[in-house]
Amino acid sequence: MTAFDAAAARERSLLAEELQDAWPVLSPEERLEGLRLLTHGEAEDFLLGLPARDQAELILATNPGERRSWMRLLPPDDAADVIQEAPDDEREGLLSLLDEPTRKEVAALLAYAEDDAGGLMNPRYARLRPDMSADEAITYLRRQAQERLETIYYVYVLDAEQRLLGVVSFRELFAAPPRKTVRDIMHTDVVTAPEEMDQEALSRLFAEHDFLAIPVVDAERRVKGIVTADDILDVVQEEATEDIQKFGGMEALDAPYLEVGFWHMVRKRAGWLAILFLGEMLTATAMGYYEREIARAVVLALFVPLIISSGGNSGSQASTLVVRAMALGELRIRDWWRVIRREVAAGLALGAVLASIGFLRIVMWETVFHTYGDQFLLIALTVAASLVGVVTFGTLAGSMLPIILRRLGFDPASASAPFVATLVDVTGLLIYFTLASLILRGTLL
Amino acid sequence: MTAFDAAAARERSLLAEELQDAWPVLSPEERLEGLRLLTHGEAEDFLLGLPARDQAELILATNPGERRSWMRLLPPDDAADVIQEAPDDEREGLLSLLDEPTRKEVAALLAYAEDDAGGLMNPRYARLRPDMSADEAITYLRRQAQERLETIYYVYVLDAEQRLLGVVSFRELFAAPPRKTVRDIMHTDVVTAPEEMDQEALSRLFAEHDFLAIPVVDAERRVKGIVTADDILDVVQEEATEDIQKFGGMEALDAPYLEVGFWHMVRKRAGWLAILFLGEMLTATAMGYYEREIARAVVLALFVPLIISSGGNSGSQASTLVVRAMALGELRIRDWWRVIRREVAAGLALGAVLASIGFLRIVMWETVFHTYGDQFLLIALTVAASLVGVVTFGTLAGSMLPIILRRLGFDPASASAPFVATLVDVTGLLIYFTLASLILRGTLL
């Protein structure tokens, strides 16, 4: 490589970086144009690094000749994803562009749900027979490497019926004495995933074991393909995004923020917002029930936002912790009793902190501004007692809601901050006005 | 392997699964006991799959002999993590258990921040010279494989000064004609990470390129080590957990929910809760400012929770979307104007939806229960107009807060649902009572 070549290569790779940077805000036409400015090799690398949605969009925007060569560039698992992203009437056409053996592999992959281990796996993996010597195995693998294997890092040892006997890393094979048999080098305690394992469970399996690949097996322990850590990386990001969006109180978007259509996004947000609004209407009903108390002591109304929001905030903290711990597999439904004890204790402690601040605030304001009248101590007591009650209830509700949702078969991440806040707002009002009528009876009420 | 061996192996691996399952709720002593029930190989695999915190805890709980053999089992990057997790006065001792070359490698790794590329990398990687033939390269790698390399999937081609010239995948080397030189097979457009690259940026690099490993280079492009996708998987989970916990309105916990100490957890929650409470106190001040209006028209107080919570909920949705999109690199600070236009439009649309529901609700209740008096239409109008204003403001505030926080150098994820809700509550009250005094002047007020 001459110095000139090196400079040219650097310039081109700057171009690729710029394209990467501007990608989210480009139209499909601009993207195609940008890709055509890159060298052939760079354009291929760039395309391979894109999410399946963008790959499908680009491939469908090209002319038939390019379309064929791009489809043939994709490994079978990616080709299957692209076909799944394409509109129904384009799928058959895209499939027909592949060569015969790949078409069969992709058609088999399309039979799996996109979110299952079967839908994520690559059917091309390196395989060996147990009775080969290390030397024979390396020669045999060298032949397999001519095909487009995704990785030869782990090599799977199969019997005559394609059932999994063990695994050997390429490094181990390389390091072994040449005449030792594969059977003597391989590990038999292989971590496998069943075909229908959900992608969230699969990502936990990867997190537990720190492997770069896990084989997918059917009920007879026949290897159907392998899932690699880089595919799982995308899954983990996607699942976290879904959870975070649900947790923010909306349906998960299925595309990047700037790329999703405006009305599509509004619909995803309006649904939950309207449901929460209907729930929150109960606060107007609850407040209406205490209208006479409020008329007699308007001072009570002043603290309503403060008290109910404290319940919502503490509930949001608790549900965040529990939702995330469940997503990571750190908490299971049967741990509910431990969670309750822990959260009630935490709620009482946190409530006491806020109650002290609230009590001091009212006493100080009264001393300085004389805002709250003669009964300011009783009012401060009412607010402080309500804060302990509301924060404890908020913490309890926030921690139990995700567990109850999972028990009922829903996604715990739906126990969003706004959902918990709405639940706690109504209860918070009841706690506050009940305590007020107990403490202030005979004085203000 | 006989059928008996196979059955015994399955039983042992069931034991490993059970241990995995019970792990979060076991005490350090129980964990050690459980580990001792496994075969040596299983116990090693199990230990290697644990997070560094747990590894450190276990290793410190064992006797000196076991401690040495376990420390020597760890690859250098994991050994460095374990030493970083151990208490200060144990670190030197753990380091001294390693063999001489590993100790040097680990000491070098300990100089990096834990969250940087340098702190995540493994200094052992496979390397070649450009002028070797494919055949020579394979033989040379076979010798390197005797050392404990983490992966030989990618092989890096270095010049005499250890500077990176290119990369070749092992598969390509294997598939190449035996006499072709490495220089002619390698790719020169290598994606690299600088030593000090933050782990979040590094995980985006992995997401963009779908690689199983990325080399870490210094300013002179000398390769210092490689980061593999399985390490990044842990990073991505950890970053998502931190973001989600911050987003729930608390400081991120640094350990699984059930394992973190009670008072430690309460402190992590009390800080933000108290700050939010102080902010929310402004609502009491704002309400106090309108005390006369409330006394004259108590009916106004009834809708306070409904209106402010709608602002909080819509703000929570908007900030969720923006925080996540920024974390994934889909949105940058300079996109702020696009976000504003989009979110104001979304806020108006969502506000209109809630306003219609709210208006209908008041009119229906009045028709059925006669709750709101003669001026119910004006009240309904006040509530509806306030909803449009509050939801639009909430959406705008929720989407801009994360962008402003990042601009000021803070973590956008601190724009939590409770933070946004608190911000919007105070403003929501001002919007509501201002509109009320405009619309109801001369009638109720």
Interface residues (C-beta under 8 A of the other chain):
Chain A: M1 A6 A9 R12 S13 Q20 P24 V25 G41 E42 D45 L48 G49 L141 R142 A145 Q146 L149 T151 I152 Y153 L165 F170 R171 F174 A175 R183 H187 T188 D189 S203 F206 A207 E208 H209 D210 F211 L212 T228 A229 D230 D231 I232 L233 D234 V236 Q237 A240 T241 D243 I244 Q245 F247 G248 G249 M250 L253 P256 Y257 L258 E259 F262 M265 V266 R269 A270 W272 L273 A274 L276 F277 L278 E280 M281 T283 A284 M287 G288 E291 I294 A295 V298 V299 A301 L302 F303 V304 P305 L306 I308 S309 S310 G312 N313 S314 S316 Q317 S319 T320 L321 V322 V323 R324 A325 L328 E330 L331 D335 R338 R342 A345 A346 A349 L350 V353 L354 I357 G358 R361 T371 V391 S416 A417 P418 A421 T422 D425 L429
Chain B: M1 A6 A9 R12 S13 A16 Q20 P24 V25 G41 E42 D45 L48 G49 L141 R142 A145 Q146 L149 T151 I152 Y153 F170 R171 F174 A175 H187 T188 D189 S203 F206 A207 E208 H209 D210 F211 L212 T228 A229 D230 D231 I232 L233 D234 V236 Q237 A240 T241 D243 I244 Q245 F247 G248 G249 M250 L253 P256 Y257 L258 F262 M265 V266 R269 A270 W272 L273 A274 L276 F277 L278 E280 M281 T283 A284 M287 G288 E291 I294 A295 V298 V299 A301 L302 F303 V304 P305 L306 I308 S309 S310 G312 N313 S314 S316 Q317 S319 T320 L321 V322 V323 R324 A325 L328 E330 L331 D335 R338 R342 A345 A346 A349 L350 V353 L354 I357 G358 R361 T371 V391 S416 A417 P418 A421 T422 D425 L429
